[in-house]
Amino acid sequence: MAQGYAQAAQALGVPAERLAVLDTPTDTAQEAYAVREFLGTEARFVLVTSASYMPRAVRHFERVGLAPIASPTHYLTGRDGPHRLR
């Protein structure tokens, strides 16, 4: 999955040399440790995940001593949003 996201980022114009692919973690907790090992504890980085999952993801990263900058995506508006057919 990590490789797919890297390819998508490159397709959007992010240079390959600006990407780091951490493809061994299998869950968010492991990913937090991998990011800490790769970047150290003082690095500033943006954490991108769905808005509904963001609070939990941020807690995982904070538990390992990191301070991610949250950038939530995929907001859900609920079942009765403006695009629901009646």
mmCIF file as gemmi writes it, N, C-alpha and C atoms, coordinates in Angstrom:
data_model
loop_
_atom_site.group_PDB
_atom_site.id
_atom_site.type_symbol
_atom_site.label_atom_id
_atom_site.label_alt_id
_atom_site.label_comp_id
_atom_site.label_asym_id
_atom_site.label_entity_id
_atom_site.label_seq_id
_atom_site.pdbx_PDB_ins_code
_atom_site.Cartn_x
_atom_site.Cartn_y
_atom_site.Cartn_z
_atom_site.occupancy
_atom_site.B_iso_or_equiv
_atom_site.pdbx_formal_charge
_atom_site.auth_seq_id
_atom_site.auth_asym_id
_atom_site.pdbx_PDB_model_num
ATOM 1 N N . MET Axp A 1 ? 0.823 -1.19 0 1 0 ? 1 A 1
ATOM 2 C CA . MET Axp A 1 ? 0 0 0 1 0 ? 1 A 1
ATOM 3 C C . MET Axp A 1 ? 0.871 1.261 0 1 0 ? 1 A 1
ATOM 4 N N . ALA Axp A 2 ? 1.956 1.239 0.752 1 0 ? 2 A 1
ATOM 5 C CA . ALA Axp A 2 ? 2.826 2.41 0.841 1 0 ? 2 A 1
ATOM 6 C C . ALA Axp A 2 ? 3.382 2.781 -0.533 1 0 ? 2 A 1
ATOM 7 N N . GLN Axp A 3 ? 3.732 1.778 -1.313 1 0 ? 3 A 1
ATOM 8 C CA . GLN Axp A 3 ? 4.264 2.046 -2.656 1 0 ? 3 A 1
ATOM 9 C C . GLN Axp A 3 ? 3.203 2.711 -3.532 1 0 ? 3 A 1
ATOM 10 N N . GLY Axp A 4 ? 1.963 2.284 -3.39 1 0 ? 4 A 1
ATOM 11 C CA . GLY Axp A 4 ? 0.869 2.886 -4.155 1 0 ? 4 A 1
ATOM 12 C C . GLY Axp A 4 ? 0.676 4.354 -3.815 1 0 ? 4 A 1
ATOM 13 N N . TYR Axp A 5 ? 0.762 4.682 -2.528 1 0 ? 5 A 1
ATOM 14 C CA . TYR Axp A 5 ? 0.643 6.076 -2.12 1 0 ? 5 A 1
ATOM 15 C C . TYR Axp A 5 ? 1.823 6.901 -2.639 1 0 ? 5 A 1
ATOM 16 N N . ALA Axp A 6 ? 2.993 6.302 -2.644 1 0 ? 6 A 1
ATOM 17 C CA . ALA Axp A 6 ? 4.167 7.001 -3.177 1 0 ? 6 A 1
ATOM 18 C C . ALA Axp A 6 ? 3.994 7.27 -4.665 1 0 ? 6 A 1
ATOM 19 N N . GLN Axp A 7 ? 3.468 6.312 -5.387 1 0 ? 7 A 1
ATOM 20 C CA . GLN Axp A 7 ? 3.223 6.509 -6.819 1 0 ? 7 A 1
ATOM 21 C C . GLN Axp A 7 ? 2.186 7.603 -7.048 1 0 ? 7 A 1
ATOM 22 N N . ALA Axp A 8 ? 1.151 7.628 -6.225 1 0 ? 8 A 1
ATOM 23 C CA . ALA Axp A 8 ? 0.127 8.668 -6.352 1 0 ? 8 A 1
ATOM 24 C C . ALA Axp A 8 ? 0.721 10.04 -6.071 1 0 ? 8 A 1
ATOM 25 N N . ALA Axp A 9 ? 1.563 10.136 -5.052 1 0 ? 9 A 1
ATOM 26 C CA . ALA Axp A 9 ? 2.201 11.418 -4.736 1 0 ? 9 A 1
ATOM 27 C C . ALA Axp A 9 ? 3.067 11.887 -5.9 1 0 ? 9 A 1
ATOM 28 N N . GLN Axp A 10 ? 3.811 10.972 -6.496 1 0 ? 10 A 1
ATOM 29 C CA . GLN Axp A 10 ? 4.647 11.327 -7.641 1 0 ? 10 A 1
ATOM 30 C C . GLN Axp A 10 ? 3.794 11.775 -8.82 1 0 ? 10 A 1
ATOM 31 N N . ALA Axp A 11 ? 2.666 11.122 -9.04 1 0 ? 11 A 1
ATOM 32 C CA . ALA Axp A 11 ? 1.762 11.512 -10.119 1 0 ? 11 A 1
ATOM 33 C C . ALA Axp A 11 ? 1.209 12.916 -9.899 1 0 ? 11 A 1
ATOM 34 N N . LEU Axp A 12 ? 1.134 13.328 -8.632 1 0 ? 12 A 1
ATOM 35 C CA . LEU Axp A 12 ? 0.659 14.675 -8.302 1 0 ? 12 A 1
ATOM 36 C C . LEU Axp A 12 ? 1.789 15.703 -8.276 1 0 ? 12 A 1
ATOM 37 N N . GLY Axp A 13 ? 3.013 15.263 -8.598 1 0 ? 13 A 1
ATOM 38 C CA . GLY Axp A 13 ? 4.116 16.202 -8.723 1 0 ? 13 A 1
ATOM 39 C C . GLY Axp A 13 ? 5.139 16.202 -7.605 1 0 ? 13 A 1
ATOM 40 N N . VAL Axp A 14 ? 5.01 15.312 -6.635 1 0 ? 14 A 1
ATOM 41 C CA . VAL Axp A 14 ? 6.001 15.255 -5.558 1 0 ? 14 A 1
ATOM 42 C C . VAL Axp A 14 ? 7.225 14.517 -6.088 1 0 ? 14 A 1
ATOM 43 N N . PRO Axp A 15 ? 8.395 15.137 -6.035 1 0 ? 15 A 1
ATOM 44 C CA . PRO Axp A 15 ? 9.598 14.459 -6.525 1 0 ? 15 A 1
ATOM 45 C C . PRO Axp A 15 ? 9.901 13.197 -5.706 1 0 ? 15 A 1
ATOM 46 N N . ALA Axp A 16 ? 10.321 12.151 -6.378 1 0 ? 16 A 1
ATOM 47 C CA . ALA Axp A 16 ? 10.598 10.872 -5.717 1 0 ? 16 A 1
ATOM 48 C C . ALA Axp A 16 ? 11.62 11.02 -4.601 1 0 ? 16 A 1
ATOM 49 N N . GLU Axp A 17 ? 12.605 11.896 -4.795 1 0 ? 17 A 1
ATOM 50 C CA . GLU Axp A 17 ? 13.641 12.064 -3.763 1 0 ? 17 A 1
ATOM 51 C C . GLU Axp A 17 ? 13.114 12.731 -2.5 1 0 ? 17 A 1
ATOM 52 N N . ARG Axp A 18 ? 11.905 13.277 -2.536 1 0 ? 18 A 1
ATOM 53 C CA . ARG Axp A 18 ? 11.294 13.889 -1.358 1 0 ? 18 A 1
ATOM 54 C C . ARG Axp A 18 ? 10.411 12.909 -0.586 1 0 ? 18 A 1
ATOM 55 N N . LEU Axp A 19 ? 10.292 11.681 -1.09 1 0 ? 19 A 1
ATOM 56 C CA . LEU Axp A 19 ? 9.429 10.682 -0.467 1 0 ? 19 A 1
ATOM 57 C C . LEU Axp A 19 ? 10.249 9.644 0.291 1 0 ? 19 A 1
ATOM 58 N N . ALA Axp A 20 ? 9.732 9.236 1.42 1 0 ? 20 A 1
ATOM 59 C CA . ALA Axp A 20 ? 10.294 8.112 2.167 1 0 ? 20 A 1
ATOM 60 C C . ALA Axp A 20 ? 9.171 7.103 2.328 1 0 ? 20 A 1
ATOM 61 N N . VAL Axp A 21 ? 9.385 5.897 1.868 1 0 ? 21 A 1
ATOM 62 C CA . VAL Axp A 21 ? 8.359 4.862 1.941 1 0 ? 21 A 1
ATOM 63 C C . VAL Axp A 21 ? 8.712 3.909 3.074 1 0 ? 21 A 1
ATOM 64 N N . LEU Axp A 22 ? 7.864 3.881 4.079 1 0 ? 22 A 1
ATOM 65 C CA . LEU Axp A 22 ? 8.031 2.973 5.21 1 0 ? 22 A 1
ATOM 66 C C . LEU Axp A 22 ? 6.999 1.862 5.027 1 0 ? 22 A 1
ATOM 67 N N . ASP Axp A 23 ? 7.393 0.799 4.354 1 0 ? 23 A 1
ATOM 68 C CA . ASP Axp A 23 ? 6.418 -0.214 3.971 1 0 ? 23 A 1
ATOM 69 C C . ASP Axp A 23 ? 6.425 -1.475 4.831 1 0 ? 23 A 1
ATOM 70 N N . THR Axp A 24 ? 7.16 -1.473 5.939 1 0 ? 24 A 1
ATOM 71 C CA . THR Axp A 24 ? 7.161 -2.659 6.797 1 0 ? 24 A 1
ATOM 72 C C . THR Axp A 24 ? 6.133 -2.608 7.925 1 0 ? 24 A 1
ATOM 73 N N . PRO Axp A 25 ? 5.725 -1.434 8.439 1 0 ? 25 A 1
ATOM 74 C CA . PRO Axp A 25 ? 4.709 -1.433 9.502 1 0 ? 25 A 1
ATOM 75 C C . PRO Axp A 25 ? 3.389 -2.022 8.997 1 0 ? 25 A 1
ATOM 76 N N . THR Axp A 26 ? 2.709 -2.745 9.878 1 0 ? 26 A 1
ATOM 77 C CA . THR Axp A 26 ? 1.43 -3.345 9.508 1 0 ? 26 A 1
ATOM 78 C C . THR Axp A 26 ? 0.238 -2.694 10.21 1 0 ? 26 A 1
ATOM 79 N N . ASP Axp A 27 ? 0.502 -1.764 11.124 1 0 ? 27 A 1
ATOM 80 C CA . ASP Axp A 27 ? -0.581 -1.029 11.766 1 0 ? 27 A 1
ATOM 81 C C . ASP Axp A 27 ? -0.059 0.347 12.188 1 0 ? 27 A 1
ATOM 82 N N . THR Axp A 28 ? -0.954 1.178 12.681 1 0 ? 28 A 1
ATOM 83 C CA . THR Axp A 28 ? -0.594 2.56 13.002 1 0 ? 28 A 1
ATOM 84 C C . THR Axp A 28 ? 0.42 2.638 14.129 1 0 ? 28 A 1
ATOM 85 N N . ALA Axp A 29 ? 0.31 1.775 15.123 1 0 ? 29 A 1
ATOM 86 C CA . ALA Axp A 29 ? 1.269 1.799 16.232 1 0 ? 29 A 1
ATOM 87 C C . ALA Axp A 29 ? 2.677 1.503 15.722 1 0 ? 29 A 1
ATOM 88 N N . GLN Axp A 30 ? 2.813 0.48 14.885 1 0 ? 30 A 1
ATOM 89 C CA . GLN Axp A 30 ? 4.123 0.169 14.316 1 0 ? 30 A 1
ATOM 90 C C . GLN Axp A 30 ? 4.624 1.298 13.425 1 0 ? 30 A 1
ATOM 91 N N . GLU Axp A 31 ? 3.712 1.917 12.711 1 0 ? 31 A 1
ATOM 92 C CA . GLU Axp A 31 ? 4.1 3.028 11.844 1 0 ? 31 A 1
ATOM 93 C C . GLU Axp A 31 ? 4.649 4.196 12.661 1 0 ? 31 A 1
ATOM 94 N N . ALA Axp A 32 ? 4.04 4.475 13.813 1 0 ? 32 A 1
ATOM 95 C CA . ALA Axp A 32 ? 4.521 5.556 14.668 1 0 ? 32 A 1
ATOM 96 C C . ALA Axp A 32 ? 5.965 5.303 15.095 1 0 ? 32 A 1
ATOM 97 N N . TYR Axp A 33 ? 6.262 4.079 15.496 1 0 ? 33 A 1
ATOM 98 C CA . TYR Axp A 33 ? 7.64 3.733 15.875 1 0 ? 33 A 1
ATOM 99 C C . TYR Axp A 33 ? 8.584 3.86 14.683 1 0 ? 33 A 1
ATOM 100 N N . ALA Axp A 34 ? 8.146 3.42 13.504 1 0 ? 34 A 1
ATOM 101 C CA . ALA Axp A 34 ? 8.991 3.493 12.308 1 0 ? 34 A 1
ATOM 102 C C . ALA Axp A 34 ? 9.281 4.944 11.927 1 0 ? 34 A 1
ATOM 103 N N . VAL Axp A 35 ? 8.278 5.807 12.037 1 0 ? 35 A 1
ATOM 104 C CA . VAL Axp A 35 ? 8.474 7.23 11.73 1 0 ? 35 A 1
ATOM 105 C C . VAL Axp A 35 ? 9.446 7.842 12.731 1 0 ? 35 A 1
ATOM 106 N N . ARG Axp A 36 ? 9.289 7.504 14.002 1 0 ? 36 A 1
ATOM 107 C CA . ARG Axp A 36 ? 10.208 8.029 15.02 1 0 ? 36 A 1
ATOM 108 C C . ARG Axp A 36 ? 11.64 7.583 14.731 1 0 ? 36 A 1
ATOM 109 N N . GLU Axp A 37 ? 11.816 6.329 14.366 1 0 ? 37 A 1
ATOM 110 C CA . GLU Axp A 37 ? 13.153 5.823 14.052 1 0 ? 37 A 1
ATOM 111 C C . GLU Axp A 37 ? 13.735 6.519 12.828 1 0 ? 37 A 1
ATOM 112 N N . PHE Axp A 38 ? 12.901 6.776 11.84 1 0 ? 38 A 1
ATOM 113 C CA . PHE Axp A 38 ? 13.363 7.4 10.593 1 0 ? 38 A 1
ATOM 114 C C . PHE Axp A 38 ? 13.638 8.887 10.748 1 0 ? 38 A 1
ATOM 115 N N . LEU Axp A 39 ? 12.716 9.604 11.423 1 0 ? 39 A 1
ATOM 116 C CA . LEU Axp A 39 ? 12.821 11.066 11.515 1 0 ? 39 A 1
ATOM 117 C C . LEU Axp A 39 ? 13.434 11.582 12.809 1 0 ? 39 A 1
ATOM 118 N N . GLY Axp A 40 ? 13.386 10.795 13.872 1 0 ? 40 A 1
ATOM 119 C CA . GLY Axp A 40 ? 13.783 11.298 15.179 1 0 ? 40 A 1
ATOM 120 C C . GLY Axp A 40 ? 12.596 11.962 15.849 1 0 ? 40 A 1
ATOM 121 N N . THR Axp A 41 ? 12.783 12.403 17.084 1 0 ? 41 A 1
ATOM 122 C CA . THR Axp A 41 ? 11.664 12.963 17.85 1 0 ? 41 A 1
ATOM 123 C C . THR Axp A 41 ? 11.46 14.461 17.653 1 0 ? 41 A 1
ATOM 124 N N . GLU Axp A 42 ? 12.407 15.134 17.043 1 0 ? 42 A 1
ATOM 125 C CA . GLU Axp A 42 ? 12.29 16.585 16.882 1 0 ? 42 A 1
ATOM 126 C C . GLU Axp A 42 ? 11.737 17.013 15.52 1 0 ? 42 A 1
ATOM 127 N N . ALA Axp A 43 ? 11.585 16.063 14.621 1 0 ? 43 A 1
ATOM 128 C CA . ALA Axp A 43 ? 11.152 16.398 13.257 1 0 ? 43 A 1
ATOM 129 C C . ALA Axp A 43 ? 9.7 16.852 13.224 1 0 ? 43 A 1
ATOM 130 N N . ARG Axp A 44 ? 9.427 17.752 12.311 1 0 ? 44 A 1
ATOM 131 C CA . ARG Axp A 44 ? 8.05 18.188 12.058 1 0 ? 44 A 1
ATOM 132 C C . ARG Axp A 44 ? 7.568 17.443 10.819 1 0 ? 44 A 1
ATOM 133 N N . PHE Axp A 45 ? 6.38 16.88 10.908 1 0 ? 45 A 1
ATOM 134 C CA . PHE Axp A 45 ? 5.835 16.146 9.773 1 0 ? 45 A 1
ATOM 135 C C . PHE Axp A 45 ? 4.319 16.237 9.79 1 0 ? 45 A 1
ATOM 136 N N . VAL Axp A 46 ? 3.739 16.012 8.638 1 0 ? 46 A 1
ATOM 137 C CA . VAL Axp A 46 ? 2.291 16.065 8.477 1 0 ? 46 A 1
ATOM 138 C C . VAL Axp A 46 ? 1.754 14.636 8.48 1 0 ? 46 A 1
ATOM 139 N N . LEU Axp A 47 ? 0.768 14.392 9.302 1 0 ? 47 A 1
ATOM 140 C CA . LEU Axp A 47 ? 0.108 13.099 9.371 1 0 ? 47 A 1
ATOM 141 C C . LEU Axp A 47 ? -1.201 13.194 8.6 1 0 ? 47 A 1
ATOM 142 N N . VAL Axp A 48 ? -1.322 12.405 7.547 1 0 ? 48 A 1
ATOM 143 C CA . VAL Axp A 48 ? -2.507 12.434 6.697 1 0 ? 48 A 1
ATOM 144 C C . VAL Axp A 48 ? -3.253 11.12 6.857 1 0 ? 48 A 1
ATOM 145 N N . THR Axp A 49 ? -4.499 11.214 7.27 1 0 ? 49 A 1
ATOM 146 C CA . THR Axp A 49 ? -5.375 10.045 7.357 1 0 ? 49 A 1
ATOM 147 C C . THR Axp A 49 ? -6.816 10.552 7.384 1 0 ? 49 A 1
ATOM 148 N N . SER Axp A 50 ? -7.767 9.634 7.376 1 0 ? 50 A 1
ATOM 149 C CA . SER Axp A 50 ? -9.17 10.043 7.353 1 0 ? 50 A 1
ATOM 150 C C . SER Axp A 50 ? -9.524 10.81 8.628 1 0 ? 50 A 1
ATOM 151 N N . ALA Axp A 51 ? -10.426 11.751 8.48 1 0 ? 51 A 1
ATOM 152 C CA . ALA Axp A 51 ? -10.829 12.598 9.607 1 0 ? 51 A 1
ATOM 153 C C . ALA Axp A 51 ? -11.372 11.764 10.76 1 0 ? 51 A 1
ATOM 154 N N . SER Axp A 52 ? -12.106 10.714 10.458 1 0 ? 52 A 1
ATOM 155 C CA . SER Axp A 52 ? -12.688 9.903 11.525 1 0 ? 52 A 1
ATOM 156 C C . SER Axp A 52 ? -11.626 9.112 12.29 1 0 ? 52 A 1
ATOM 157 N N . TYR Axp A 53 ? -10.506 8.818 11.668 1 0 ? 53 A 1
ATOM 158 C CA . TYR Axp A 53 ? -9.436 8.051 12.301 1 0 ? 53 A 1
ATOM 159 C C . TYR Axp A 53 ? -8.35 8.942 12.909 1 0 ? 53 A 1
ATOM 160 N N . MET Axp A 54 ? -8.325 10.212 12.538 1 0 ? 54 A 1
ATOM 161 C CA . MET Axp A 54 ? -7.232 11.104 12.935 1 0 ? 54 A 1
ATOM 162 C C . MET Axp A 54 ? -6.99 11.154 14.447 1 0 ? 54 A 1
ATOM 163 N N . PRO Axp A 55 ? -7.992 11.316 15.305 1 0 ? 55 A 1
ATOM 164 C CA . PRO Axp A 55 ? -7.695 11.395 16.744 1 0 ? 55 A 1
ATOM 165 C C . PRO Axp A 55 ? -6.944 10.167 17.251 1 0 ? 55 A 1
ATOM 166 N N . ARG Axp A 56 ? -7.342 8.99 16.816 1 0 ? 56 A 1
ATOM 167 C CA . ARG Axp A 56 ? -6.67 7.758 17.237 1 0 ? 56 A 1
ATOM 168 C C . ARG Axp A 56 ? -5.252 7.704 16.683 1 0 ? 56 A 1
ATOM 169 N N . ALA Axp A 57 ? -5.073 8.067 15.426 1 0 ? 57 A 1
ATOM 170 C CA . ALA Axp A 57 ? -3.742 8.044 14.816 1 0 ? 57 A 1
ATOM 171 C C . ALA Axp A 57 ? -2.799 9.011 15.537 1 0 ? 57 A 1
ATOM 172 N N . VAL Axp A 58 ? -3.276 10.201 15.835 1 0 ? 58 A 1
ATOM 173 C CA . VAL Axp A 58 ? -2.446 11.189 16.532 1 0 ? 58 A 1
ATOM 174 C C . VAL Axp A 58 ? -2.012 10.642 17.891 1 0 ? 58 A 1
ATOM 175 N N . ARG Axp A 59 ? -2.91 9.985 18.604 1 0 ? 59 A 1
ATOM 176 C CA . ARG Axp A 59 ? -2.551 9.414 19.91 1 0 ? 59 A 1
ATOM 177 C C . ARG Axp A 59 ? -1.42 8.393 19.78 1 0 ? 59 A 1
ATOM 178 N N . HIS Axp A 60 ? -1.463 7.57 18.745 1 0 ? 60 A 1
ATOM 179 C CA . HIS Axp A 60 ? -0.381 6.591 18.532 1 0 ? 60 A 1
ATOM 180 C C . HIS Axp A 60 ? 0.961 7.306 18.374 1 0 ? 60 A 1
ATOM 181 N N . PHE Axp A 61 ? 0.985 8.364 17.578 1 0 ? 61 A 1
ATOM 182 C CA . PHE Axp A 61 ? 2.237 9.082 17.333 1 0 ? 61 A 1
ATOM 183 C C . PHE Axp A 61 ? 2.687 9.844 18.571 1 0 ? 61 A 1
ATOM 184 N N . GLU Axp A 62 ? 1.752 10.421 19.313 1 0 ? 62 A 1
ATOM 185 C CA . GLU Axp A 62 ? 2.122 11.128 20.545 1 0 ? 62 A 1
ATOM 186 C C . GLU Axp A 62 ? 2.68 10.175 21.595 1 0 ? 62 A 1
ATOM 187 N N . ARG Axp A 63 ? 2.155 8.964 21.654 1 0 ? 63 A 1
ATOM 188 C CA . ARG Axp A 63 ? 2.638 7.975 22.632 1 0 ? 63 A 1
ATOM 189 C C . ARG Axp A 63 ? 4.107 7.628 22.441 1 0 ? 63 A 1
ATOM 190 N N . VAL Axp A 64 ? 4.614 7.767 21.224 1 0 ? 64 A 1
ATOM 191 C CA . VAL Axp A 64 ? 6.03 7.455 20.981 1 0 ? 64 A 1
ATOM 192 C C . VAL Axp A 64 ? 6.881 8.718 20.979 1 0 ? 64 A 1
ATOM 193 N N . GLY Axp A 65 ? 6.312 9.843 21.433 1 0 ? 65 A 1
ATOM 194 C CA . GLY Axp A 65 ? 7.081 11.069 21.59 1 0 ? 65 A 1
ATOM 195 C C . GLY Axp A 65 ? 7.113 11.99 20.39 1 0 ? 65 A 1
ATOM 196 N N . LEU Axp A 66 ? 6.19 11.787 19.439 1 0 ? 66 A 1
ATOM 197 C CA . LEU Axp A 66 ? 6.15 12.637 18.25 1 0 ? 66 A 1
ATOM 198 C C . LEU Axp A 66 ? 4.994 13.625 18.348 1 0 ? 66 A 1
ATOM 199 N N . ALA Axp A 67 ? 5.097 14.702 17.584 1 0 ? 67 A 1
ATOM 200 C CA . ALA Axp A 67 ? 4.048 15.725 17.558 1 0 ? 67 A 1
ATOM 201 C C . ALA Axp A 67 ? 3.633 15.972 16.108 1 0 ? 67 A 1
ATOM 202 N N . PRO Axp A 68 ? 2.786 15.106 15.561 1 0 ? 68 A 1
ATOM 203 C CA . PRO Axp A 68 ? 2.399 15.263 14.16 1 0 ? 68 A 1
ATOM 204 C C . PRO Axp A 68 ? 1.518 16.487 13.932 1 0 ? 68 A 1
ATOM 205 N N . ILE Axp A 69 ? 1.597 17.022 12.735 1 0 ? 69 A 1
ATOM 206 C CA . ILE Axp A 69 ? 0.69 18.08 12.302 1 0 ? 69 A 1
ATOM 207 C C . ILE Axp A 69 ? -0.445 17.369 11.576 1 0 ? 69 A 1
ATOM 208 N N . ALA Axp A 70 ? -1.632 17.398 12.15 1 0 ? 70 A 1
ATOM 209 C CA . ALA Axp A 70 ? -2.766 16.649 11.599 1 0 ? 70 A 1
ATOM 210 C C . ALA Axp A 70 ? -3.279 17.296 10.318 1 0 ? 70 A 1
ATOM 211 N N . SER Axp A 71 ? -3.485 16.463 9.313 1 0 ? 71 A 1
ATOM 212 C CA . SER Axp A 71 ? -4.063 16.902 8.042 1 0 ? 71 A 1
ATOM 213 C C . SER Axp A 71 ? -5.132 15.88 7.642 1 0 ? 71 A 1
ATOM 214 N N . PRO Axp A 72 ? -6.322 15.996 8.245 1 0 ? 72 A 1
ATOM 215 C CA . PRO Axp A 72 ? -7.361 15.004 7.995 1 0 ? 72 A 1
ATOM 216 C C . PRO Axp A 72 ? -7.952 15.096 6.587 1 0 ? 72 A 1
ATOM 217 N N . THR Axp A 73 ? -8.357 13.941 6.092 1 0 ? 73 A 1
ATOM 218 C CA . THR Axp A 73 ? -8.982 13.84 4.769 1 0 ? 73 A 1
ATOM 219 C C . THR Axp A 73 ? -10.256 13.019 4.895 1 0 ? 73 A 1
ATOM 220 N N . HIS Axp A 74 ? -10.963 12.854 3.792 1 0 ? 74 A 1
ATOM 221 C CA . HIS Axp A 74 ? -12.113 11.959 3.699 1 0 ? 74 A 1
ATOM 222 C C . HIS Axp A 74 ? -13.137 12.228 4.8 1 0 ? 74 A 1
ATOM 223 N N . TYR Axp A 75 ? -13.587 13.469 4.846 1 0 ? 75 A 1
ATOM 224 C CA . TYR Axp A 75 ? -14.618 13.825 5.82 1 0 ? 75 A 1
ATOM 225 C C . TYR Axp A 75 ? -15.937 13.158 5.433 1 0 ? 75 A 1
ATOM 226 N N . LEU Axp A 76 ? -16.624 12.619 6.419 1 0 ? 76 A 1
ATOM 227 C CA . LEU Axp A 76 ? -17.931 12.027 6.188 1 0 ? 76 A 1
ATOM 228 C C . LEU Axp A 76 ? -18.993 12.985 6.711 1 0 ? 76 A 1
ATOM 229 N N . THR Axp A 77 ? -20.031 13.209 5.912 1 0 ? 77 A 1
ATOM 230 C CA . THR Axp A 77 ? -21.051 14.17 6.311 1 0 ? 77 A 1
ATOM 231 C C . THR Axp A 77 ? -22.268 13.525 6.928 1 0 ? 77 A 1
ATOM 232 N N . GLY Axp A 78 ? -22.328 12.232 6.939 1 0 ? 78 A 1
ATOM 233 C CA . GLY Axp A 78 ? -23.473 11.548 7.519 1 0 ? 78 A 1
ATOM 234 C C . GLY Axp A 78 ? -24.386 10.991 6.443 1 0 ? 78 A 1
ATOM 235 N N . ARG Axp A 79 ? -25.336 10.226 6.871 1 0 ? 79 A 1
ATOM 236 C CA . ARG Axp A 79 ? -26.221 9.526 5.939 1 0 ? 79 A 1
ATOM 237 C C . ARG Axp A 79 ? -27.214 10.454 5.26 1 0 ? 79 A 1
ATOM 238 N N . ASP Axp A 80 ? -27.546 11.559 5.871 1 0 ? 80 A 1
ATOM 239 C CA . ASP Axp A 80 ? -28.55 12.453 5.3 1 0 ? 80 A 1
ATOM 240 C C . ASP Axp A 80 ? -27.923 13.678 4.658 1 0 ? 80 A 1
ATOM 241 N N . GLY Axp A 81 ? -26.737 13.506 4.089 1 0 ? 81 A 1
ATOM 242 C CA . GLY Axp A 81 ? -26.057 14.609 3.427 1 0 ? 81 A 1
ATOM 243 C C . GLY Axp A 81 ? -26.818 15.084 2.212 1 0 ? 81 A 1
ATOM 244 N N . PRO Axp A 82 ? -26.365 16.169 1.612 1 0 ? 82 A 1
ATOM 245 C CA . PRO Axp A 82 ? -27.088 16.798 0.51 1 0 ? 82 A 1
ATOM 246 C C . PRO Axp A 82 ? -27.15 15.932 -0.756 1 0 ? 82 A 1
ATOM 247 N N . HIS Axp A 83 ? -26.321 14.901 -0.852 1 0 ? 83 A 1
ATOM 248 C CA . HIS Axp A 83 ? -26.292 14.105 -2.079 1 0 ? 83 A 1
ATOM 249 C C . HIS Axp A 83 ? -27.092 12.795 -1.967 1 0 ? 83 A 1
ATOM 250 N N . ARG Axp A 84 ? -27.772 12.631 -0.896 1 0 ? 84 A 1
ATOM 251 C CA . ARG Axp A 84 ? -28.558 11.403 -0.708 1 0 ? 84 A 1
ATOM 252 C C . ARG Axp A 84 ? -29.818 11.455 -1.554 1 0 ? 84 A 1
ATOM 253 N N . LEU Axp A 85 ? -30.077 10.374 -2.277 1 0 ? 85 A 1
ATOM 254 C CA . LEU Axp A 85 ? -31.299 10.287 -3.079 1 0 ? 85 A 1
ATOM 255 C C . LEU Axp A 85 ? -32.468 9.894 -2.185 1 0 ? 85 A 1
ATOM 256 N N . ARG Axp A 86 ? -33.588 10.435 -2.472 1 0 ? 86 A 1
ATOM 257 C CA . ARG Axp A 86 ? -34.795 10.112 -1.684 1 0 ? 86 A 1
ATOM 258 C C . ARG Axp A 86 ? -35.745 9.317 -2.528 1 0 ? 86 A 1
